[in-house]
Amino acid sequence: MLDAGCGPGFYTAALLQRGADVVGCDASPAMVELAEKRVGDRADLRVHDLEQPFEWLEDGSFDLVISALVLHYLTDRLGFLKKMHRVLRPDGALTISTHHPTEDWQRLGGSYFSVEPVTETWSQGWEITAWRMPLTQICYEISQSGFLIERLVEPMPEPSLAKSDPIRFERLSTQPAFILFRLVKGC
């Protein structure tokens, strides 16, 4: 399994607990360090920019690639998706999650159909640049990279959130925040 954009290693740890052999990478040395602290030497973790070639990964070497909340940060999303297509076995799958396009549109305003980078300042003062794009653009890039959408999920909040954060629970129960895709290689 490949955890592309592993961040602090949450999914890497979950995959390891399920018995998977995991390779993980992230562009941030600080995130890779956090992932290493979380999983020790049980996974092959590297600092790697997802928009750069994956020359260190062989063609068809993975059953599953997970890329959680990464796609919207990439400028060359199509290039990244093609690289993931290359490293997957013929019957492999890529699972990605990203911002839901309607959430970005409702929050940012303007045209839903805009394809543009947006820089925002998060609560801790961090400046973050992410791409906003409509569902049509996401699906176009998926198909152009050779993938088919096997499943699309607009997740609902866990019921436990109703007690710990009722306002967020209500919002996430009526408005999508994220969208997930399970992609398989096309014919």
Summary of the structure (lengths in Angstrom):
residues: 187
radius of gyration: 16.9
end to end distance: 22.0
largest distance: 46.9
contacts: 544
relative contact order: 0.14
helix: 34%
strand: 30%
